[in-house]
Amino acid sequence: MLLVVVACEMWVSRFSIDADGTAYVDVARAWLRGDWVHALNSYWSPLYIWVLAAVLRIFSPSMHWELPVLHIASFFSFCLALAAWEWLTSEWEQWQGPSANPILTDLTGYCVILWAGLRMPQLGWLQNGDCLVLALLVAATAVLVRVRRRAAANRDYVVLGLLLGIGYLAKTAFTTVIPVFMLMLALMLRRLFDRRIVTVAVVAGAVIAPFAIALSLAHGRLTLGDSGKINYSWQVTGISVEGYKENAYWPGPEIKHPIRVLLKDPRVLSYEQHLTGTLPVHSDVAWWCEGYPVRFNKARQLMILWSNIKFSIYAFRCPAIFLILICLPFGVRTMARRFAKTWFMVIPALFFALTYCFVFSDYRYLAGSYAVIGFALIAATWDVHVPRRAARAGAWAIPLLTAALAMGAPIRYLAPDLYDEIRGAKFPDGYTNVLTAEAMRKAGLRPGDRVAYIGFALGAAHVGLERAQIVAAIPEQITHDDKVWGRPLVFSFPKPHDFWRRSREDQERVFQAFRSVGAKWVFADTVPKWANTSGWQVAAYMDHGTYEVRPFDKRYVYFKKLQ
């Protein structure tokens, strides 16, 4: 039943893709064509990219079906997370015996993994490797349970080393929690130096080393990946990338690859210096941010830390529902004492979540940690006998509360969306990308064409489907709202709107700037209703699921041929 719900979610959102998903696909295609310079990307971790590359190689989808096929990778990720959850549950049951309330335990567990594996990573709408991180973290915790119950053999320590090493391939930030797992082993084995711990370290290192060495050779310096350093530079140091990450300070002369400004008034940027992927500044972040300073800023660090901690507490609301329900009848002290017995699984999970709080925290980054903590809460009630009437009430209450308070709109509107699509009342969310790509193919756009973009270039997934590249843009402005917990991204469009206010002569100067870097086409979206679009053609009507649509914009993707 759980997999049916996830499959339905994947189907409803099958044409949706975010900017990160487009970048992952760009790098996956570099792997498939043997372009090692761009394949060895030090920002985007390789594991999810390899899964995408395998899916693309196996199915070789047409342009129309490429986005739905990519969702197979997301469904596969959730299946791995569910398998890891079942393994962890099995290990705990072999240690503690059958649950005193098996139906209630299973229902609660499946609610937790559905929330952590589907809702938190927004698996249907966002393409990322965070569900794989969840699967690896839960599986590594299952091995810790084997060690705790003194059932671990030599092969289990090899498996743990493999899981920790693969965790690095899934997300560079996973390396921060590897020493914590080692510490948990040392505490449980009561030895700081033990051949079993050495086995884990050696196996993990053997998995990490090949990619880390290849990455270091490709970039001419020793590195495990640049995502941590770059994000710290953006978030804590406050360094900005125009049209991409506009934070507190513009970078100085230290940067090696400044974005070229084709026109200052109106503002036009060029990416021709390093033309790779759909939107170069997002496809190869590390190249564009090479030389960006990393400095500690005490005031910003404290602000970011406190904001992310508050957000993380709020994001914990699904396990908190269960926590409140179980503490009411059994008492806070009793449950706290039982929960404390799961220290060996909770400490790595909490540490992993806290690591993100120092830089940038998001639901998907917390998913693995909260899945493990959710299981620890279930484990705390494993042998507590609940009256039959209370168990029946809980079997209804926990799924309903989870769906209402934790799963959000995607689950609540899943059935209505399916019904509307079956009766032809709406297009699938994100279908604008396919309609635009198909319209442009008919208009004469060919793979490899250079295009320019006015508006939400970061969300222009249709350009990836067209196999085109954005060489120049009048970009959006992307900032963080520091007044809201978690500092969510805020998108605004002052520069594109300035373009639409200009005279025909000024707009023609922009088109000439686009032509100067080889752009054959120019796209425009997020076009204000008051803008004069005469001379432009409509590529597609923007559906309600296209998140760049705003109520005060025209609901179309426009294009113009430049050459």
C-alpha positions as CSV (number, residue, x, y, z in Angstrom):
1,M,0.0,0.0,0.0
2,L,2.9,2.4,0.9
3,L,4.6,1.9,-2.5
4,V,1.2,2.4,-4.3
5,V,0.9,5.8,-2.6
6,V,4.5,6.7,-3.6
7,A,3.9,5.5,-7.1
8,C,0.8,7.6,-7.4
9,E,2.7,10.6,-6.2
10,M,5.4,10.0,-8.7
11,W,2.8,9.7,-11.5
12,V,1.0,12.9,-10.6
13,S,4.3,14.9,-10.5
14,R,6.0,13.0,-13.3
15,F,6.6,16.1,-15.4
16,S,8.0,18.2,-12.5
17,I,11.7,18.9,-12.1
18,D,13.5,21.6,-10.2
19,A,16.8,23.4,-10.9
20,D,18.9,20.9,-9.0
21,G,17.3,18.1,-10.9
22,T,18.2,19.7,-14.2
23,A,21.8,20.1,-13.0
24,Y,22.0,16.5,-12.0
25,V,20.8,15.4,-15.4
26,D,23.4,17.7,-17.0
27,V,26.2,16.0,-15.1
28,A,24.6,12.5,-15.8
29,R,24.7,13.2,-19.5
30,A,28.4,14.2,-19.2
31,W,29.1,10.7,-17.6
32,L,27.1,9.0,-20.4
33,R,29.1,10.7,-23.2
34,G,32.5,10.3,-21.4
35,D,33.0,14.0,-20.8
36,W,35.2,13.5,-17.7
37,V,36.0,17.2,-17.4
38,H,32.4,18.0,-16.6
39,A,31.4,14.6,-15.2
40,L,33.9,15.0,-12.3
41,N,31.9,17.7,-10.7
42,S,33.0,18.8,-7.2
43,Y,29.7,20.3,-6.2
44,W,27.1,17.7,-7.3
45,S,27.6,14.4,-5.5
46,P,27.9,11.4,-7.9
47,L,25.7,8.6,-6.5
48,Y,22.3,10.0,-7.6
49,I,23.9,11.2,-10.8
50,W,24.9,7.6,-11.5
51,V,21.4,6.3,-10.8
52,L,20.0,8.9,-13.3
53,A,22.6,8.0,-15.9
54,A,21.7,4.3,-15.5
55,V,18.0,5.1,-15.9
56,L,18.6,7.3,-19.0
57,R,20.9,4.6,-20.5
58,I,18.4,1.8,-19.9
59,F,15.2,3.6,-21.2
60,S,16.7,6.1,-23.7
61,P,13.5,8.2,-23.4
62,S,12.2,10.6,-26.0
63,M,12.0,14.3,-25.1
64,H,8.3,13.8,-24.1
65,W,9.0,11.0,-21.7
66,E,12.4,12.1,-20.3
67,L,11.0,13.7,-17.2
68,P,8.7,10.8,-16.3
69,V,11.6,8.4,-16.7
70,L,13.7,10.4,-14.3
71,H,11.1,9.8,-11.6
72,I,12.0,6.1,-11.7
73,A,15.2,7.1,-10.0
74,S,13.2,8.8,-7.2
75,F,10.9,5.8,-6.8
76,F,14.0,3.5,-6.7
77,S,15.4,5.7,-4.0
78,F,12.3,5.4,-1.9
79,C,12.3,1.6,-2.3
80,L,15.8,1.5,-0.9
81,A,14.8,3.7,2.0
82,L,11.9,1.4,2.7
83,A,14.1,-1.7,2.5
84,A,16.5,-0.1,5.0
85,W,13.6,0.7,7.3
86,E,12.5,-2.9,7.2
87,W,16.0,-4.0,8.0
88,L,16.3,-1.7,11.0
89,T,12.9,-2.8,12.3
90,S,13.9,-6.5,11.8
91,E,17.2,-6.0,13.7
92,W,15.4,-4.3,16.6
93,E,12.8,-7.0,16.7
94,Q,15.4,-9.8,16.8
95,W,17.0,-8.0,19.8
96,Q,13.9,-6.9,21.7
97,G,11.4,-9.5,20.6
98,P,8.0,-8.9,18.9
99,S,6.4,-5.5,19.5
100,A,3.7,-5.5,22.2
101,N,1.4,-3.7,19.7
102,P,2.5,-4.9,16.3
103,I,-0.3,-3.3,14.2
104,L,0.2,0.1,15.9
105,T,4.0,-0.1,15.6
106,D,3.9,-1.0,11.9
107,L,1.4,1.8,11.1
108,T,3.4,4.4,13.0
109,G,6.6,3.2,11.4
110,Y,5.2,3.4,7.9
111,C,3.9,6.9,8.6
112,V,7.4,8.0,9.7
113,I,9.1,6.5,6.6
114,L,6.5,7.9,4.3
115,W,6.9,11.4,5.9
116,A,10.7,11.2,5.9
117,G,11.2,9.5,2.6
118,L,8.5,11.2,0.5
119,R,7.4,14.4,2.1
120,M,10.6,15.8,3.5
121,P,12.7,15.4,0.3
122,Q,9.6,16.4,-1.7
123,L,10.4,13.3,-3.8
124,G,7.9,13.9,-6.5
125,W,8.7,17.5,-7.2
126,L,12.4,17.7,-6.5
127,Q,15.1,15.5,-8.0
128,N,17.9,15.0,-5.4
129,G,19.9,12.3,-3.6
130,D,18.6,13.0,-0.2
131,C,16.3,9.9,-0.1
132,L,19.4,7.9,-0.9
133,V,21.2,9.5,2.1
134,L,18.2,8.6,4.2
135,A,18.4,4.9,3.1
136,L,22.1,4.8,3.8
137,L,21.8,6.4,7.3
138,V,19.0,4.1,8.3
139,A,20.9,1.0,7.0
140,A,24.0,2.1,8.9
141,T,21.9,2.4,12.0
142,A,20.6,-1.2,11.5
143,V,24.3,-2.4,11.6
144,L,24.8,-0.5,14.8
145,V,21.8,-2.3,16.3
146,R,23.5,-5.6,15.3
147,V,26.6,-4.5,17.1
148,R,24.6,-3.4,20.1
149,R,22.9,-6.8,20.4
150,R,26.3,-8.6,20.0
151,A,25.3,-10.3,16.8
152,A,27.7,-8.6,14.4
153,A,30.1,-10.7,12.4
154,N,33.1,-9.5,10.4
155,R,31.0,-9.1,7.3
156,D,28.7,-6.6,9.2
157,Y,31.7,-4.3,9.8
158,V,32.6,-4.5,6.1
159,V,28.9,-3.7,5.3
160,L,29.0,-0.7,7.6
161,G,32.2,0.6,6.0
162,L,30.6,0.2,2.5
163,L,27.5,2.1,3.7
164,L,29.5,5.0,5.2
165,G,31.7,5.2,2.1
166,I,28.7,5.2,-0.3
167,G,27.2,7.8,2.0
168,Y,30.0,10.2,0.9
169,L,29.2,9.4,-2.7
170,A,25.5,10.3,-2.0
171,K,26.3,13.6,-0.3
172,T,29.6,15.1,0.7
173,A,28.2,16.3,4.0
174,F,27.8,12.6,5.0
175,T,31.6,12.5,5.7
176,T,30.9,14.6,8.8
177,V,29.0,11.8,10.4
178,I,31.4,9.0,9.6
179,P,33.7,9.8,12.7
180,V,30.5,9.8,14.9
181,F,29.7,6.2,13.7
182,M,33.2,5.2,14.6
183,L,32.8,6.7,18.0
184,M,29.6,4.8,18.6
185,L,31.4,1.6,17.6
186,A,34.2,2.4,20.1
187,L,31.7,3.0,22.9
188,M,29.7,-0.1,22.2
189,L,32.9,-2.3,21.8
190,R,34.5,-0.5,24.8
191,R,37.7,-0.1,22.8
192,L,39.1,2.9,21.2
193,F,41.3,0.9,18.9
194,D,39.9,-2.3,17.6
195,R,40.4,-4.3,14.4
196,R,36.7,-4.1,13.7
197,I,36.7,-0.3,13.8
198,V,39.8,-0.4,11.6
199,T,37.9,-2.6,9.2
200,V,35.1,-0.1,8.9
201,A,37.6,2.8,8.4
202,V,39.6,0.9,5.8
203,V,36.5,-0.2,3.8
204,A,35.0,3.3,3.9
205,G,38.3,4.8,2.8
206,A,38.5,2.3,-0.1
207,V,35.1,3.4,-1.3
208,I,35.8,7.1,-0.9
209,A,39.3,7.2,-2.3
210,P,38.8,6.4,-6.0
211,F,36.3,9.2,-6.6
212,A,38.1,11.6,-4.3
213,I,41.4,11.0,-6.1
214,A,39.8,11.4,-9.5
215,L,38.1,14.6,-8.3
216,S,41.4,16.0,-7.0
217,L,43.3,15.2,-10.2
218,A,40.6,16.8,-12.3
219,H,40.6,20.0,-10.3
220,G,44.4,20.1,-9.6
221,R,44.1,20.2,-5.8
222,L,43.2,17.9,-3.0
223,T,39.5,17.9,-2.4
224,L,36.6,15.6,-1.2
225,G,34.1,18.0,-2.8
226,D,33.4,21.7,-2.7
227,S,29.8,21.9,-1.7
228,G,30.4,22.5,2.0
229,K,33.0,25.2,1.4
230,I,30.9,27.0,-1.3
231,N,27.7,26.9,0.8
232,Y,29.6,28.2,3.8
233,S,31.0,31.0,1.6
234,W,27.5,31.9,0.5
235,Q,25.6,31.5,3.8
236,V,28.1,32.5,6.6
237,T,30.7,34.6,4.8
238,G,27.8,36.1,2.9
239,I,29.4,36.2,-0.6
240,S,27.0,36.6,-3.5
241,V,26.8,35.4,-7.1
242,E,24.8,37.8,-9.2
243,G,21.6,36.3,-10.5
244,Y,22.1,33.1,-8.6
245,K,22.9,33.6,-4.9
246,E,22.6,37.2,-3.9
247,N,23.6,37.4,-0.2
248,A,25.3,40.1,1.8
249,Y,28.5,40.9,0.0
250,W,29.7,41.0,-3.6
251,P,33.0,39.1,-4.1
252,G,36.2,41.1,-4.5
253,P,39.2,40.5,-6.8
254,E,40.0,37.2,-5.2
255,I,37.5,35.3,-7.4
256,K,39.0,33.6,-10.5
257,H,36.0,33.5,-12.8
258,P,33.8,36.6,-12.5
259,I,30.6,36.5,-14.5
260,R,31.0,38.7,-17.5
261,V,28.6,41.7,-17.8
262,L,27.6,42.3,-21.4
263,L,25.5,45.4,-20.7
264,K,25.2,47.4,-17.5
265,D,22.0,49.3,-18.3
266,P,19.9,47.2,-18.7
267,R,21.9,44.5,-16.9
268,V,22.8,41.5,-19.1
269,L,25.1,38.7,-17.9
270,S,27.0,36.2,-20.0
271,Y,28.1,32.6,-19.2
272,E,30.1,32.0,-22.4
273,Q,33.4,31.7,-20.4
274,H,32.4,28.2,-19.2
275,L,29.5,27.0,-21.2
276,T,28.4,23.7,-19.7
277,G,25.0,22.2,-18.9
278,T,21.7,24.0,-19.2
279,L,22.5,27.0,-16.9
280,P,26.3,27.0,-16.6
281,V,26.4,28.9,-13.3
282,H,24.3,26.1,-11.7
283,S,25.6,23.1,-13.6
284,D,29.2,23.7,-12.5
285,V,28.9,25.8,-9.4
286,A,32.5,25.1,-8.2
287,W,34.1,26.6,-11.4
288,W,32.1,29.9,-11.1
289,C,32.8,30.1,-7.3
290,E,36.5,29.2,-7.4
291,G,38.4,31.6,-5.2
292,Y,35.4,32.7,-3.2
293,P,36.6,33.6,0.3
294,V,35.5,31.5,3.3
295,R,35.6,33.7,6.4
296,F,33.9,33.3,9.8
297,N,31.4,36.0,10.5
298,K,30.3,35.7,14.1
299,A,27.1,37.7,13.8
300,R,25.9,35.9,10.7
301,Q,26.9,32.5,12.1
302,L,24.8,33.0,15.2
303,M,21.9,34.3,13.2
304,I,22.0,31.4,10.8
305,L,22.5,28.8,13.6
306,W,19.5,30.1,15.6
307,S,17.3,30.4,12.5
308,N,18.1,26.8,11.4
309,I,17.6,25.4,14.9
310,K,14.2,26.9,15.1
311,F,13.4,25.6,11.7
312,S,14.7,22.1,12.6
313,I,12.5,22.0,15.7
314,Y,9.4,23.0,13.6
315,A,10.3,20.4,11.0
316,F,10.2,17.7,13.7
317,R,6.4,18.0,14.0
318,C,5.6,14.5,12.6
319,P,7.6,12.5,15.3
320,A,6.5,15.1,17.8
321,I,2.9,14.0,17.2
322,F,3.8,10.5,18.1
323,L,5.9,11.7,21.1
324,I,3.0,13.6,22.6
325,L,0.6,10.7,22.1
326,I,2.9,8.2,23.8
327,C,3.9,10.6,26.7
328,L,0.3,11.3,27.7
329,P,-0.5,7.9,29.0
330,F,2.9,6.7,30.1
331,G,4.5,9.8,31.4
332,V,7.5,12.0,30.2
333,R,10.0,10.5,32.6
334,T,9.3,6.9,31.7
335,M,9.4,7.6,28.0
336,A,12.6,9.7,28.3
337,R,14.3,6.8,30.1
338,R,13.3,4.4,27.4
339,F,14.3,6.8,24.7
340,A,17.7,7.2,26.2
341,K,18.5,3.5,25.6
342,T,18.6,4.3,21.9
343,W,21.5,6.7,22.4
344,F,23.8,4.9,19.9
345,M,21.4,5.6,17.0
346,V,20.1,9.0,18.1
347,I,23.6,10.7,18.5
348,P,24.7,10.2,14.9
349,A,21.3,11.3,13.6
350,L,21.3,14.5,15.8
351,F,24.9,15.3,14.9
352,F,24.1,15.0,11.2
353,A,21.1,17.3,11.6
354,L,23.1,19.8,13.6
355,T,25.8,19.9,11.0
356,Y,23.4,21.5,8.5
357,C,22.2,24.0,11.1
358,F,25.5,25.8,11.0
359,V,25.1,26.5,7.3
360,F,21.7,25.9,5.7
361,S,18.9,23.6,6.9
362,D,16.1,22.3,4.7
363,Y,13.5,19.5,5.1
364,R,15.3,17.2,2.7
365,Y,18.6,17.6,4.5
366,L,16.9,16.5,7.8
367,A,15.0,13.6,6.3
368,G,17.5,10.8,7.2
369,S,18.2,12.1,10.7
370,Y,14.5,12.4,11.5
371,A,13.7,9.0,10.2
372,V,16.2,7.5,12.6
373,I,15.0,9.6,15.5
374,G,11.4,8.6,14.6
375,F,12.4,5.0,14.8
376,A,14.0,5.6,18.2
377,L,10.7,7.0,19.5
378,I,9.0,3.9,18.2
379,A,11.6,1.7,19.9
380,A,11.0,3.5,23.2
381,T,7.4,2.1,23.2
382,W,8.3,-1.3,21.7
383,D,7.4,-3.4,24.8
384,V,4.7,-1.1,26.3
385,H,1.3,-2.8,26.3
386,V,-1.4,-0.4,25.2
387,P,-5.1,-1.2,26.0
388,R,-6.9,-2.6,23.0
389,R,-9.3,0.4,22.8
390,A,-6.4,2.9,22.9
391,A,-4.5,0.9,20.3
392,R,-7.5,1.0,17.9
393,A,-7.8,4.8,18.5
394,G,-4.0,5.2,17.9
395,A,-4.2,3.1,14.7
396,W,-6.6,5.7,13.3
397,A,-5.3,8.9,14.9
398,I,-1.6,8.6,14.0
399,P,-2.1,8.1,10.2
400,L,-4.8,10.8,10.1
401,L,-2.7,13.3,12.1
402,T,0.4,12.5,10.0
403,A,-1.6,13.1,6.7
404,A,-3.2,16.3,8.0
405,L,-0.3,17.9,9.8
406,A,2.9,16.5,8.4
407,M,2.4,15.3,4.8
408,G,1.2,18.7,3.4
409,A,-0.7,19.5,0.3
410,P,0.9,16.9,-2.0
411,I,-0.8,14.0,-0.1
412,R,-4.0,15.8,0.7
413,Y,-4.6,16.7,-3.0
414,L,-3.2,13.4,-4.4
415,A,-6.6,11.8,-5.1
416,P,-8.2,15.0,-6.5
417,D,-5.2,15.6,-8.8
418,L,-5.4,12.0,-10.1
419,Y,-9.1,12.4,-10.7
420,D,-8.8,15.7,-12.5
421,E,-6.1,14.3,-14.7
422,I,-8.0,11.1,-15.6
423,R,-11.1,13.2,-16.7
424,G,-8.9,15.6,-18.6
425,A,-9.6,18.7,-16.4
426,K,-5.9,19.6,-16.0
427,F,-2.5,19.0,-17.4
428,P,0.0,17.3,-15.0
429,D,2.1,19.7,-13.0
430,G,5.2,20.9,-14.8
431,Y,3.8,19.9,-18.3
432,T,4.7,23.4,-19.5
433,N,8.3,22.2,-19.8
434,V,7.4,19.5,-22.3
435,L,4.9,21.7,-24.3
436,T,7.6,24.4,-24.6
437,A,10.3,22.0,-25.7
438,E,8.0,20.4,-28.3
439,A,6.9,23.8,-29.6
440,M,10.6,25.0,-29.9
441,R,11.5,21.8,-31.8
442,K,8.8,22.6,-34.3
443,A,10.0,26.2,-34.4
444,G,13.5,25.1,-35.5
445,L,15.5,25.1,-32.2
446,R,18.1,22.3,-32.4
447,P,20.2,20.5,-29.7
448,G,23.4,22.5,-29.0
449,D,21.8,25.9,-29.8
450,R,22.8,28.8,-27.6
451,V,19.8,30.6,-26.1
452,A,19.3,33.7,-23.9
453,Y,16.8,34.0,-21.0
454,I,14.9,36.9,-19.5
455,G,13.3,35.9,-16.3
456,F,13.5,32.7,-14.3
457,A,16.5,31.1,-16.0
458,L,17.2,28.8,-12.9
459,G,13.8,27.2,-13.4
460,A,14.0,26.8,-17.2
461,A,13.9,23.0,-17.3
462,H,12.5,23.1,-20.9
463,V,15.9,24.3,-22.1
464,G,17.4,21.1,-20.8
465,L,14.9,19.0,-22.7
466,E,15.7,21.0,-25.8
467,R,19.4,20.2,-25.2
468,A,20.1,23.9,-25.5
469,Q,22.4,26.0,-23.3
470,I,21.7,29.4,-21.7
471,V,24.7,31.6,-22.8
472,A,23.3,34.9,-21.5
473,A,20.5,36.2,-19.3
474,I,18.7,39.0,-17.6
475,P,18.4,37.0,-14.4
476,E,16.1,36.8,-11.5
477,Q,17.2,37.9,-8.0
478,I,17.5,35.1,-5.4
479,T,17.9,36.0,-1.8
480,H,17.3,34.4,1.7
481,D,14.6,35.8,4.0
482,D,16.5,36.1,7.2
483,K,13.4,36.9,9.2
484,V,11.8,33.5,8.6
485,W,13.0,30.3,10.3
486,G,15.2,28.4,8.0
487,R,15.8,31.4,5.8
488,P,13.8,30.3,2.8
489,L,14.7,31.4,-0.7
490,V,12.9,34.5,-2.1
491,F,12.7,35.0,-5.9
492,S,12.1,38.4,-7.3
493,F,12.6,39.9,-10.8
494,P,13.7,43.5,-10.7
495,K,16.1,43.2,-13.7
496,P,13.7,41.4,-16.1
497,H,11.0,43.9,-15.2
498,D,13.4,46.7,-15.9
499,F,13.9,45.2,-19.4
500,W,10.1,45.3,-20.1
501,R,9.9,49.0,-19.0
502,R,12.6,50.0,-21.6
503,S,12.1,51.5,-25.0
504,R,12.3,49.4,-28.2
505,E,15.8,50.8,-28.8
506,D,17.1,49.6,-25.4
507,Q,15.5,46.2,-25.8
508,E,17.2,45.9,-29.2
509,R,20.6,46.7,-27.6
510,V,19.9,43.7,-25.3
511,F,19.1,41.5,-28.2
512,Q,22.4,42.6,-29.9
513,A,24.3,41.7,-26.7
514,F,22.7,38.2,-26.8
515,R,23.7,37.8,-30.4
516,S,27.3,38.8,-29.6
517,V,27.7,35.6,-27.6
518,G,26.0,33.4,-30.2
519,A,22.5,33.2,-28.8
520,K,20.1,32.1,-31.6
521,W,16.9,32.4,-29.5
522,V,15.7,34.3,-26.5
523,F,13.1,33.1,-24.0
524,A,11.0,35.2,-21.5
525,D,8.8,34.2,-18.6
526,T,7.6,35.8,-15.4
527,V,6.5,38.6,-17.8
528,P,4.4,41.3,-16.0
529,K,0.9,41.8,-17.4
530,W,1.6,45.4,-18.3
531,A,4.6,44.4,-20.6
532,N,4.3,44.9,-24.3
533,T,5.0,41.5,-25.9
534,S,4.4,42.4,-29.5
535,G,6.9,40.7,-31.8
536,W,7.2,37.8,-29.4
537,Q,5.7,34.4,-30.0
538,V,4.1,32.1,-27.4
539,A,5.8,28.8,-26.8
540,A,3.4,27.4,-24.2
541,Y,0.8,28.3,-21.6
542,M,2.2,28.0,-18.1
543,D,0.2,25.5,-16.0
544,H,-0.6,26.0,-12.3
545,G,2.1,23.6,-11.3
546,T,4.8,25.7,-12.8
547,Y,6.2,27.4,-9.7
548,E,7.5,30.5,-11.5
549,V,4.0,31.6,-12.3
550,R,2.8,34.5,-10.2
551,P,-0.7,36.1,-10.3
552,F,0.6,39.4,-11.7
553,D,2.4,37.8,-14.6
554,K,1.3,36.7,-18.0
555,R,0.8,33.0,-18.0
556,Y,3.0,32.2,-21.1
557,V,6.5,31.3,-22.0
558,Y,7.5,33.6,-24.8
559,F,10.3,33.3,-27.4
560,K,11.9,35.3,-30.2
561,K,14.3,34.1,-32.9
562,L,17.5,36.2,-32.9
563,Q,19.4,34.7,-35.8
